Amino acid sequence: MECVVQGIIETQHVEALEILLQGLCGVHRERLRIHEICLKSGPNLGVVASEVRLLCDLEQPEPTWTVRHIGGAMRGAGAEQISVLVRTMVESKASKNVLRLFYALGYKLDHELLRVGFAFLFQRGAQITVTVSSINKMLKLHATDEAVPVTPGIQLVEVTAPASSENYTEVVAAVSSFCEYLAPLLHLSKPGISTGVVPTAAAAAASLMSDGGGTTL
């Protein structure tokens, strides 16, 4: 399973966010260029629809593939009281023939995206990953070189951390604590809950750009 929150930030403030993340994480960023293909099962695979995502990492010298299945979110009173979404998630490395395999199984293409940006991976009470990326759509099938932004001027920020049924409480606390440091630039919440850009972003970005992000915390 995993813990996840999302938010958005204006592209003009992304450089300031990168400076802040560099200071907080103490690691170098990794470039991100992911071709994401969303597939849904056909009627021959059961009554309940199944969705899988195939992720092709285009930053690698030889593109690598990952299969990801995102399951249901944790429910109940406890889940409602926390600001982080806890959900089941299974992923596995795959060969370059994985798309052909799922087509043969009866899955159909639902949509595809190209995520372009950067990521920070670090340990801070949990193994946390922060990705900052523009979401682009393809005008032609699999034509990643011709992708155009879905929301020009806006980028998606996602904070995720792997968890288990035994330690998710600690992971939620670690993710929530880390997100507080980003609050002047953006608001992070459960996926699907849109909060928009924060009014303090411009002033916070200007401050970060002027002092270079300060020191590592």
URGIGI-V647368 format. One record per residue. N is the residue number from 0. RES is the residue in one letter. PHI is phi in whole degrees, -180 to 180 (999 if undefined). PSI is psi as a letter, one per 20 degrees, with the letter a starting at -180 (none if undefined). Layout:
N	RES	PHI	PSI
N	RES	PHI	PSI
//
This chain:
0	M	999	r
1	E	-145	q
2	C	-109	p
3	V	-148	q
4	V	-137	q
5	Q	-137	q
6	G	-162	r
7	I	-126	q
8	I	-145	q
9	E	-70	q
10	T	-57	h
11	Q	-65	i
12	H	-105	j
13	V	-65	h
14	E	-62	g
15	A	-65	h
16	L	-63	h
17	E	-63	g
18	I	-61	g
19	L	-63	g
20	L	-64	h
21	Q	-61	g
22	G	-69	h
23	L	-72	g
24	C	-89	h
25	G	71	j
26	V	-130	r
27	H	-81	q
28	R	-73	q
29	E	-114	p
30	R	-70	q
31	L	-127	p
32	R	-150	n
33	I	-117	p
34	H	-91	o
35	E	-109	p
36	I	-115	p
37	C	-99	p
38	L	-117	q
39	K	-125	q
40	S	-72	q
41	G	-88	r
42	P	-63	h
43	N	-74	i
44	L	-105	j
45	G	120	r
46	V	-72	g
47	V	-82	p
48	A	-67	q
49	S	-118	q
50	E	-127	p
51	V	-129	q
52	R	-119	p
53	L	-103	p
54	L	-112	o
55	C	-108	o
56	D	-84	o
57	L	-84	i
58	E	-81	i
59	Q	-78	q
60	P	-54	h
61	E	-119	o
62	P	-49	p
63	T	-112	q
64	W	-116	q
65	T	-133	p
66	V	-101	p
67	R	-130	p
68	H	-121	p
69	I	-103	p
70	G	-95	b
71	G	-75	q
72	A	-86	q
73	M	-63	p
74	R	-121	r
75	G	112	r
76	A	-60	h
77	G	-63	g
78	A	-67	h
79	E	-70	h
80	Q	-86	i
81	I	-105	q
82	S	-90	j
83	V	-112	p
84	L	-82	p
85	V	-111	p
86	R	-142	q
87	T	-78	q
88	M	-155	p
89	V	-127	p
90	E	-142	q
91	S	-152	q
92	K	-68	q
93	A	-144	r
94	S	-87	r
95	K	-69	i
96	N	-92	j
97	V	-64	h
98	L	-64	g
99	R	-61	h
100	L	-63	g
101	F	-68	h
102	Y	-63	g
103	A	-65	h
104	L	-77	i
105	G	109	j
106	Y	-78	q
107	K	-122	q
108	L	-68	p
109	D	-98	g
110	H	-163	r
111	E	-141	q
112	L	-137	r
113	L	-123	p
114	R	-103	p
115	V	-127	p
116	G	173	c
117	F	-151	r
118	A	-141	q
119	F	-119	p
120	L	-119	p
121	F	-159	r
122	Q	-106	p
123	R	-152	m
124	G	81	i
125	A	-165	r
126	Q	-83	n
127	I	-100	q
128	T	-123	p
129	V	-115	p
130	T	-116	p
131	V	-126	o
132	S	-152	q
133	S	-89	q
134	I	-101	p
135	N	-120	q
136	K	-108	q
137	M	-93	p
138	L	-82	h
139	K	-130	q
140	L	-54	p
141	H	62	j
142	A	-86	m
143	T	-65	h
144	D	-73	i
145	E	-112	j
146	A	-69	q
147	V	-127	q
148	P	-61	p
149	V	-74	g
150	T	-129	n
151	P	-55	p
152	G	85	i
153	I	-127	p
154	Q	-123	q
155	L	-92	p
156	V	-115	p
157	E	-131	p
158	V	-116	p
159	T	-131	q
160	A	-154	p
161	P	-68	q
162	A	-148	r
163	S	-136	r
164	S	-65	i
165	E	-87	h
166	N	-122	j
167	Y	-62	h
168	T	-62	g
169	E	-67	h
170	V	-68	g
171	V	-58	g
172	A	-63	g
173	A	-66	g
174	V	-66	g
175	S	-61	g
176	S	-63	g
177	F	-65	g
178	C	-62	h
179	E	-62	h
180	Y	-68	h
181	L	-93	i
182	A	-54	h
183	P	-64	h
184	L	-98	h
185	L	-160	q
186	H	-105	p
187	L	-109	p
188	S	-147	a
189	K	-62	q
190	P	-54	p
191	G	95	i
192	I	-104	o
193	S	-83	p
194	T	-118	i
195	G	73	a
196	V	-83	q
197	V	-92	q
198	P	-68	i
199	T	-88	i
200	A	-60	g
201	A	-62	g
202	A	-67	g
203	A	-65	g
204	A	-64	g
205	A	-61	g
206	S	-65	g
207	L	-65	g
208	M	-67	h
209	S	-78	h
210	D	-108	j
211	G	75	j
212	G	95	i
213	G	74	b
214	T	-108	r
215	T	-69	p
216	L	-93	none
//
